[in-house]
């Protein structure tokens, strides 16, 4: 098997399988979370707080006052990583072509060097966060193997994408195949690891906001 | 006026003199070849004297399962440029399409060349070798496999020309009805230079020959046996449209405004990023153009198994085949299993609730003994 054969495998059966497992897993977990059910709230809402859930979706995406100063590494590196990753995934021309082919929708791309810079920022932020996780006693204590797995799964597509684009380490075709395969590994494990927050983050924020709203806590 | 150098009969120099080719023109040719191979221009003079003094290299050209496109390329593109002289640099002792002899006389020419130049002749092969049934492709009643084995036995080296010979090409494409294989799959004990392409660039074919004639050895090759001088970089990296890729400027169709402005053809399926060849620098037809310059994306013809690597008009980042059907099935399966799990959880809760026994304060009282 040469590099192009591996790329053909990555773009063919591997991609189909990864997408199917990802979609299957996401649906399964959403049903699972929903079917856990909640006890009927017999108490009347303490305040009339319409839209509390939606407000929390926004408010929890912004750092609470004083928290950036208190834990700058987690907040700043966290934002840099998430924004870099989001742009690298959704605004790189070849990625948009993939989405257009699968979902039939597309949008304009950003220039490749901009994506390249954001990718570097995201990779550096990931390493800063890993170092912080290992150095900070609290973070280290609450870290599980699942956290390190999620970190690796996220790093690999970014790193191989960067190496492929810049023609580093391995020849382009092989690195591109590895990049696609690493993204497929991410897709396959996304529903079954903490990476599921990609899907559940706004659902849980809405739920928390709504629940707190009913109990009289301002969002 | 400088005295013209006299070369012994049968040498390349003698052939050049006979055709009225001046040394200056020949040096120019050698400089071009040296440059295309990435060698110092200073080597041109050495190259010229080495080639001129050499006996014309005996070459046996074998054509198996092929379309003659490689021969078309090497002949047409070189005429009338100086490069057609390569046919005077070599003694082409056997070539179906180009030789005048036919039938037994043709086969005799091959056998004679093999006998006279044992251990020294070059074998050029275009086309793949059918292994399912030797009858799929024969020449003078000899199967391609037998002819390749017999001819390669005393060859100095083999040059596999075209993607069919280097990796099986179109005949090997799924479902490979003839069991086609490449030259490298059959011959294991001879140096093989792969010059893939469908067809390969003529200058690359002649350049590799010139290199062999000059240095008497094969050039530096990559993992697929291709000369690094020509296959060291991707089309994409040398493409004049590359800046548009970097700027995110793409043609959306073959005749839109972006295409007319010469923007990148990535979205139209160009395989330049994963294709190692010299098209973007050497170009075709005496440096006139190459496919991307004429408005069509690269199809990746110099890569092994490129016929099975997805549609020519699908962007490199797209899935090979439609995934919507499979995704629909995955959604249905996910929903079905999810509903089942929900039902199971709910019924478990319901059963727990039903079997719940209420306790009273009396039940909690400790029984006094």
Interface residues (C-beta under 8 A of the other chain):
Chain A: X2 X3 X4 X5 X7 X8 X11 X12 X15 X16 X19 X20 X21 X23 X24 X25 X26 X27 X28 X30 X31 X32 X34 X35 X36 X37 X93 X94 X95 X97 X98 X101 X102 X108 X109 X110 X111 X112 X113 X167 X172 X173 X176
Chain B: X223 X224 X234 X237 X245 X246 X247 X248 X250 X266 X267 X273 X274 X300 X303 X304 X305 X306 X308 X309 X310 X314 X315 X316 X317 X318 X319 X320 X321 X323 X324 X326 X327 X329 X330 X331 X333 X334 X335 X337 X338 X339 X341 X342 X345 X346 X349
